[in-house]
C-alpha cells in the first residue's frame, strides 16, 4: 500500500528530505448507507475513518506531523488529548523511534485509547485539570525546544487530514451536497473545507455536530469546552452555507445505535455526531450526504458495555437456547 503522504506528496508540505513515517493510513472505505438513507430521506454515505491504523481519523494528520518533526530534528513529541490524538501520536512516535509524552485530563479519556497509548510505550501524564490546561502545558513544553507539538495546532496535522476530502471526491466523482461530521476542536472541520477547495470540487454544506454539554458529554472525543479552531471552523461552516448543530447526548447516542443496528458500523459515541446532525437538521430530500465517522467503537468499550443490550444467560440446552433466541 502506498503511504498517504506519498500518494498526495505534491499536495502536502513535504520535501525530498522528509522521512515518511507511515502505518498504512488513509484510503478508508466510503460506505453506502441504504437503511439510514431511507430513514432520513437523503443519500447517505459513511466515510469510515475507524479503518485507519489506530482506529481514528487522527492518523491522517499524524503521519505528516511526525514525518515533519523527524525532518526538523525533533527527538520527542508531545500532545494533549482526550484520547484519539494520544493513541495516534504514541503509535507514530513508536514507529519513528522517538518518545511520546501524552498529557490527558484526569478521568476524561476512554479506556481503549489509554490502552493503545500505553501499549506502544508512550509516557502518559494525567493532568489534574481540563483539556485546555493540558494543552497549554503541552504548548509550553514544545516552546522549550525539547518536544514537537503534534496537536492540531501543528499545521502539518491539518494538511494530512485534508486528504480525506480528496478521497471522497475521487470516489464519488464530485463533492457531496452535504458533509456532516463531529465538531470537537474544530480542526477536522477546517481541514475538510481546505481539502475540498484544493480538490477544485467546491465545498459542500457543512453540518458540524457538537455536544450541547461540551465539557460534560458522553461523547468523550468531543469533550472540549474551548475548541482551538473555533473561529476558523465556524467561518468555514458559515461560508459553506451549513450550520453547527447542537446535540443532546440522547441524540448522539440514538445515532450511535442506528449506525450499529442499521448499517453494522460500530463507532465510538462522538463519531456518530455527524449522523445525529443530519437526523436533527435533515438536508433537502435526495441530497447526497457524506457523514464522517471518525473513530472505531473499540476506542470506548465502556460505552458499549453501558449502552448496548446485555448478554442473556441461558442453560447449555438446545430448547433453552432456542427459546431465548426467539
Secondary structure, 3 states (H helix, E strand, C coil): CCCHHHHCHHHCCCCCCCCCCCCCCCCCCEEECHHHHHHHCCEEEEEEHHHCCCCECHHHHHHHHHHHHHHCCCCEEEEEECCHHHHHHHHHHHHHCCEEEEEEECCCCCHHHHHHHHHCCCEEEEECCCHHHHHHHHHHHHHCCCCEECCCCCHHHHHHHCHHHHHHHHHHCCCCCEEEEECCCCHHHHHHHHHHHHHCCCCCEEEEEEECCCCCCCCHHHCCCCCCCHHHHHHHHHHHCCEEEEECHHHHHHHHHHHHHHHCCCECHHHHHHHHHHHHCCCCCCCEEEEEECEEHHHHHHHHHHHCCCCCCCCCCHHHHHHHHC
